[in-house]
Amino acid sequence: MNRENLVLLPDPRADAIHVLHAATAIYTAEPVVNQLLELLQWPQQANQLIDPSCGDGMFLVRALERLLAVVDVHDDQALLRIQGWEIHPQACAEARQRITTRLVLAGRSATDAAQMALAMVHNRDFLTESPTTPSWDIVAGNPPYLRWLNVPQLLRDEYRSVVPGYAAMDLLYSFLDRCTRVLRLGGRIGFVTADRWLINDQAANLRERLGQVVSISHLERLDAKTAFYRPKQRHAGTPPRVHPVAVVLASSAQQTTQPLTRQAIYPGVDARRYAGLPTLGSIARVKLAPWLGTAGVFLVDAVTAATLPAEHLVPVVDASDLENGQVRAASRYAIRTKPGVQPPIAIQQHLQREMSRMSNRGKRTSPWMPPESFHHWDLDRPSLLVPRIAKSPQPYRIEAGRLPIGHNLSIVCETKTELECVEGALHHPLATSWIHDHAPRLEDGYFSLTAPLLRRLPLVIPD
């Protein structure tokens, strides 16, 4: 057969695996791996260790280093206590090569070392091919973090039959669930993970299910700048967009320090700092400001506003109107309409003319209503606005009659005195500290603030 005439057929699964690896290949730095293996007490007892998503083999080679300190390099049975699984062929080859190199340095021939590496590292998908019964004493590694909708469709279709619904929001959740299933009684899991499975409300069912099998014996935050040594798809020297933690989960047969329940867990937080303080939700109303859709439709500038009936316009404020602790004068306006009530002709004509520009997300079946209505908002009293993406819960005083928009947070009190007290409490360092402890982290020191989160915010009320 003439090799030049061979046509390589596309391999959709191989392509999907490559896409998955490019999105998730974030490798753990050696000091973090060493710390986890120390916490797992590997290899002090005669047990089996697996890395279910071993990447280029950092966890495996460090586990091997520790094992070779107590066993002979030619003891095949002892070496096979270490196993690694990796779905991506190239990463699997890299892991095998690292194992081979280490075994050669320890005294095995190159041929024997390569054969042993082949027996230790498997190019297989842990989610679909691993045992479903307890099989390992120690699970260690850095499982992939990727929201379910970003997993290639072909792989999602494969995983759907083996991943339960409570673990299908993120690939990390899927691996955590699977790893507790393969853990033997008395076993331990040592992982570097993104923090979202500990904090997110959507992971409550996962935490509850995991808590039936394991509890937390160690948990600490890691610095993304130093925890990883080769993050893919990133510019050199920049950390990945994850907020990592090191966690050790111990079988419930062992004495542990922190149970896993539906409740969110905040690494390193001392809840005693906030005990006994009133919460913002007990003093004020906290609401999410409406989103009005594409600019130019229900949200208009001053030029367009001058052509519309003033009694149907409300001046607005969002994060773009905030600068150096101050609120700029109003320059944009929201068109206020009510359900079942036809607006004036001028507004009807404006909306008919501009509605085609509205994003699909903002379109409503009712032609005169914005994506999120605000006709019921009480604007007769001043309020506070807290940006939904911020480094602290800094409040901005909003005059009566002005509408906060853009999913920022609006705080309203019954009296002016209460509003001033809340404003002072939000400026207190303890409020910022609590946000840093409890809010989902973004990049560059920013946090994601939500209405439910702010309602739980404890306040130090000024005298």
C-alpha positions in Angstrom: 0.0 0.0 0.0 1.3 3.5 -0.9 1.5 5.4 2.4 1.3 8.7 0.4 -2.2 7.8 -0.7 -3.4 7.2 2.9 -6.2 9.5 4.1 -6.4 10.1 7.8 -10.0 10.1 8.9 -11.0 12.7 11.5 -11.3 11.4 15.1 -14.0 13.4 16.8 -13.3 11.9 20.2 -9.6 12.6 20.0 -10.4 16.2 19.0 -12.8 16.5 22.0 -10.1 15.1 24.4 -7.6 17.6 23.0 -10.1 20.5 23.6 -10.8 19.3 27.1 -7.1 19.0 27.9 -6.3 22.5 26.6 -9.1 23.9 28.8 -8.1 22.0 32.0 -4.3 21.3 31.9 -3.2 23.3 35.0 -0.4 21.4 36.7 0.5 21.5 40.4 3.9 22.9 41.6 6.2 20.4 43.4 6.0 22.1 46.9 2.2 21.8 46.9 2.4 18.2 45.8 4.9 17.4 48.5 2.8 19.0 51.2 -0.3 17.0 50.2 1.6 13.7 50.1 3.0 14.5 53.6 -0.5 15.2 54.8 -1.7 11.9 53.3 1.2 10.1 55.1 2.3 8.4 51.9 3.8 5.8 51.9 3.9 5.0 55.6 1.3 2.3 55.4 0.9 -0.6 52.9 -1.7 1.0 50.6 -2.6 1.8 47.0 -2.4 5.4 45.6 -4.0 6.7 42.4 -4.0 10.0 40.6 -7.2 9.9 38.6 -6.1 12.7 36.2 -2.4 12.7 36.4 -1.4 15.1 33.6 2.3 15.1 33.1 2.8 13.0 36.2 4.0 15.4 38.9 2.0 13.7 41.7 3.1 10.3 40.5 6.8 11.1 40.3 6.8 12.7 43.7 4.9 9.7 45.2 7.4 7.5 43.5 10.3 9.5 45.1 8.9 8.9 48.5 8.2 5.2 47.9 11.8 4.6 46.6 13.1 5.8 49.9 11.6 2.7 51.6 11.4 0.0 48.9 13.8 -1.5 46.3 13.5 -0.1 42.8 13.3 -3.7 41.4 10.3 -4.5 43.7 7.6 -4.5 41.0 4.7 -5.3 43.4 5.6 -2.3 45.6 6.0 0.1 42.7 2.6 -0.9 41.3 1.0 0.5 44.4 1.2 3.8 42.5 -1.3 4.2 39.6 -2.1 7.1 37.3 -4.9 7.6 34.8 -4.9 10.3 32.1 -7.3 10.7 29.3 -5.0 12.8 27.1 -2.4 10.7 25.1 0.3 13.3 25.0 0.1 14.1 28.7 0.0 10.4 29.5 3.2 9.9 27.5 4.8 12.7 29.4 3.9 11.1 32.7 5.3 7.7 31.6 8.5 9.4 30.5 9.0 11.1 33.9 8.4 7.8 35.7 10.8 6.0 33.3 13.5 8.6 33.9 13.2 8.4 37.7 13.3 4.6 37.6 16.4 4.6 35.4 18.1 7.0 37.8 17.3 4.6 40.7 19.0 1.7 38.9 16.5 0.0 36.5 17.4 -0.6 32.9 15.7 1.7 30.4 13.7 -1.2 29.0 12.4 -2.4 32.4 11.8 1.2 33.5 9.6 1.9 30.4 7.7 -1.3 30.9 7.0 -0.4 34.5 5.9 3.1 33.6 3.5 1.6 31.1 2.0 -0.6 33.9 1.7 2.4 36.3 0.2 5.0 34.0 -2.9 4.3 32.0 -4.3 6.3 29.0 -7.9 5.9 30.1 -10.9 8.1 31.1 -11.4 7.8 34.9 -15.0 9.0 34.8 -16.2 6.2 32.4 -13.7 3.4 32.9 -12.6 3.3 36.5 -14.1 0.9 39.0 -17.3 1.9 40.7 -16.4 0.1 44.0 -13.8 0.9 46.6 -10.4 0.1 45.1 -7.8 2.6 46.4 -6.6 3.8 49.8 -5.3 7.1 48.7 -6.5 9.3 45.8 -4.2 12.2 45.2 -3.9 14.8 42.4 -5.3 17.9 40.8 -8.6 17.0 39.0 -9.8 19.1 36.1 -12.0 22.2 36.8 -14.4 23.0 34.0 -18.0 24.0 34.0 -20.2 21.3 32.5 -21.4 23.4 29.6 -17.8 23.9 28.5 -17.0 20.2 28.3 -17.1 19.1 24.7 -20.5 17.7 23.8 -19.2 14.3 22.7 -17.7 13.8 26.2 -20.7 15.2 28.0 -22.8 12.6 26.2 -20.5 9.8 27.4 -20.5 11.2 31.0 -24.2 11.7 31.2 -24.8 8.0 31.9 -22.2 7.7 34.7 -22.3 11.1 36.4 -25.2 11.8 38.8 -27.1 15.0 38.4 -25.8 16.6 41.6 -22.2 16.2 40.3 -22.8 17.3 36.7 -22.4 21.1 37.1 -18.6 21.0 36.8 -16.1 18.4 35.8 -14.4 19.0 39.2 -17.7 17.9 40.9 -17.8 14.8 38.8 -14.3 13.8 39.8 -14.9 14.4 43.5 -18.0 12.2 43.4 -16.3 9.4 41.5 -13.2 9.5 43.7 -15.3 9.0 46.9 -16.8 6.0 45.3 -13.5 4.3 44.7 -12.1 5.2 48.1 -11.7 2.3 50.5 -12.8 2.5 54.1 -10.3 4.4 56.1 -8.9 6.0 52.9 -8.1 9.6 52.1 -8.3 12.0 49.2 -5.7 14.7 48.8 -6.6 17.2 46.1 -5.7 20.7 44.8 -9.1 22.0 43.6 -10.8 25.3 42.7 -12.8 26.6 45.7 -16.2 26.7 44.0 -17.4 23.3 45.1 -17.0 24.5 48.7 -18.8 27.8 48.3 -21.3 27.6 45.5 -25.0 27.1 46.3 -25.3 24.7 43.3 -22.8 22.4 44.9 -24.9 22.0 48.1 -26.2 18.6 47.0 -22.7 17.5 46.1 -21.3 18.5 49.5 -24.2 16.6 51.2 -23.5 13.4 49.2 -19.8 13.6 49.7 -20.3 14.2 53.4 -21.9 10.7 53.7 -18.5 9.2 52.9 -15.8 11.7 53.8 -15.1 14.7 56.0 -12.5 17.4 55.8 -9.3 16.8 57.8 -7.3 19.6 56.1 -8.2 22.7 54.1 -6.2 25.8 53.2 -6.1 28.4 50.5 -3.3 28.4 47.9 -1.8 31.2 45.9 -2.6 30.7 42.2 0.6 32.5 41.3 2.8 29.8 43.0 0.5 26.7 43.2 0.8 25.9 39.5 3.9 25.6 37.2 2.5 25.2 33.7 -0.9 26.5 33.2 -2.1 26.0 29.7 -3.8 28.6 27.6 -2.2 31.4 29.7 0.4 34.1 29.0 3.7 33.3 30.6 3.9 34.2 34.2 0.2 34.7 34.7 -1.9 32.5 37.1 -4.9 30.5 35.9 -8.4 31.9 36.6 -9.0 29.6 39.6 -8.9 30.2 43.3 -7.2 27.0 44.5 -7.3 25.2 47.8 -5.5 22.2 49.2 -8.0 19.8 50.8 -7.6 16.4 52.4 -10.9 14.4 52.7 -10.8 11.5 55.1 -13.1 8.5 55.2 -15.8 8.9 57.7 -14.4 6.0 59.6 -11.6 8.3 60.8 -11.7 11.1 63.3 -11.8 14.4 61.4 -12.2 18.0 62.2 -14.9 19.3 59.9 -18.0 17.5 58.5 -19.2 18.1 55.0 -22.9 19.2 54.8 -25.0 21.3 52.4 -23.6 24.4 54.1 -21.0 26.4 52.3 -17.4 26.2 53.6 -15.1 29.2 53.6 -11.4 28.1 53.9 -9.5 29.8 56.7 -12.5 31.8 58.0 -12.9 32.2 61.8 -16.6 32.6 62.2 -16.1 33.8 65.8 -15.0 37.2 64.4 -18.5 37.9 63.3 -20.6 36.2 66.0 -23.4 38.2 67.5 -23.4 41.0 65.0 -26.7 42.0 63.2 -26.8 41.3 59.5 -27.6 43.8 56.8 -30.7 41.8 55.9 -32.1 42.3 59.4 -31.8 46.1 59.1 -32.4 47.0 55.4 -33.9 45.7 52.2 -31.3 44.5 49.7 -32.4 44.0 46.1 -30.8 43.4 42.8 -31.1 46.4 40.5 -32.9 45.7 37.2 -31.2 45.1 33.9 -32.8 47.1 31.1 -31.2 45.4 28.1 -29.5 47.0 25.1 -28.7 50.7 25.5 -30.9 52.9 23.4 -34.2 50.9 23.8 -35.5 51.3 27.4 -32.2 53.0 28.5 -31.8 56.3 26.7 -29.3 59.2 26.7 -30.2 62.8 27.5 -30.7 63.7 23.8 -33.3 61.0 23.3 -34.9 61.7 26.7 -35.6 65.2 25.6 -38.0 63.9 22.9 -40.0 61.7 25.3 -42.6 62.6 28.1 -40.6 63.5 31.2 -43.1 61.9 33.5 -42.3 58.5 32.0 -38.5 58.8 32.5 -36.4 58.0 35.5 -32.7 59.0 35.9 -30.5 55.9 36.4 -27.2 55.1 38.0 -24.9 52.1 37.5 -21.2 51.3 38.1 -20.1 53.5 35.2 -21.5 56.6 37.0 -19.3 56.0 40.1 -15.8 57.5 40.4 -13.5 58.2 43.3 -16.3 57.6 45.8 -18.7 60.0 44.1 -21.8 59.6 42.0 -21.9 61.6 38.7 -24.9 63.6 37.8 -27.5 61.7 35.8 -27.0 61.5 32.1 -29.1 58.5 31.2 -32.8 57.7 31.7 -35.0 54.6 32.0 -38.4 54.6 30.2 -40.9 53.6 32.9 -43.9 51.5 31.7 -46.5 49.5 33.5 -48.0 46.1 32.7 -51.2 46.2 30.8 -51.0 50.0 30.3 -50.2 51.5 26.9 -47.5 54.2 27.1 -47.8 57.5 25.3 -47.5 57.5 21.5 -44.0 59.1 21.6 -42.8 56.2 23.7 -44.6 53.6 21.6 -43.0 55.0 18.5 -39.5 55.0 20.1 -39.8 51.4 21.3 -41.2 50.2 17.9 -38.3 51.9 16.2 -35.5 50.7 18.5 -36.8 47.3 19.7 -35.1 45.4 16.8 -31.7 46.3 18.4 -32.7 44.6 21.7 -30.5 41.5 22.5 -32.3 38.1 22.5 -31.8 37.9 26.2 -33.7 41.1 26.7 -36.7 40.5 24.5 -40.1 40.2 26.2 -43.5 39.0 24.8 -45.1 42.2 26.2 -44.0 44.9 23.7 -43.9 47.8 26.2 -42.1 46.1 29.1 -38.3 46.1 29.7 -36.3 42.9 30.2 -36.6 43.4 34.0 -39.5 45.6 35.1 -39.1 48.3 37.8 -42.5 49.9 37.9 -43.0 48.6 41.5 -39.7 50.1 42.8 -40.1 52.7 45.5 -37.9 55.6 44.6 -39.3 58.1 47.1 -36.4 57.8 49.5 -32.6 57.8 49.1 -30.8 54.5 48.9 -27.3 53.0 48.8 -25.7 51.3 45.7 -23.0 48.7 46.1 -21.4 47.6 42.8 -21.9 43.9 42.1 -18.2 43.5 41.2 -16.0 45.2 43.7 -13.0 44.9 46.1 -15.1 45.9 49.1 -18.8 46.6 49.9 -18.3 50.4 49.4 -21.7 52.1 49.4 -22.6 55.0 47.2 -25.5 57.3 48.3 -28.2 57.6 45.7 -30.6 60.5 45.8 -34.4 59.8 45.9 -35.9 59.4 42.5 -32.9 57.8 40.8 -33.0 54.2 39.8 -30.0 51.8 40.3 -29.6 49.5 37.3 -27.3 46.8 35.8 -27.7 44.1 38.5 -25.9 46.3 41.1 -27.1 46.0 44.7 -29.6 48.5 46.1 -30.0 49.0 49.8 -33.1 50.8 51.2 -33.9 51.6 54.9 -37.0 52.8 56.5 -35.4 56.0 57.9 -32.6 58.3 56.9 -30.9 57.6 60.3 -30.9 53.8 59.6 -29.5 54.4 56.1 -26.6 56.5 57.6 -25.9 53.8 60.1 -25.8 51.1 57.4 -23.6 53.3 55.2 -21.1 53.7 58.1 -21.1 50.0 58.8 -20.4 49.2 55.2 -17.3 51.4 55.4 -16.1 49.5 58.5 -13.0 47.2 57.9 -14.9 44.2 59.3 -17.4 44.4 56.4 -14.6 44.3 53.9 -13.0 41.5 55.8 -16.2 39.5 55.8 -16.6 40.0 52.0 -13.1 38.8 51.4 -13.8 35.7 53.5 -17.2 34.8 52.0 -17.7 36.3 48.5 -16.7 34.4 45.3 -13.3 35.6 44.1 -12.8 37.0 40.7 -9.5 38.3 39.3 -7.2 41.2 40.3 -8.6 41.3 43.9 -12.3 41.7 42.9 -15.2 39.8 44.3 -18.7 38.9 43.1 -21.4 40.4 45.3 -25.0 39.3 45.3 -28.1 40.2 47.2 -28.3 37.0 49.2 -24.6 37.5 50.2 -25.1 41.1 51.3 -28.1 40.2 53.4 -25.9 37.9 55.4 -23.2 40.6 55.9 -22.6 41.2 59.6 -22.5 44.9 60.5 -20.7 46.9 63.2 -23.2 49.7 63.7 -21.4 53.0 64.6 -22.4 54.6 67.9 
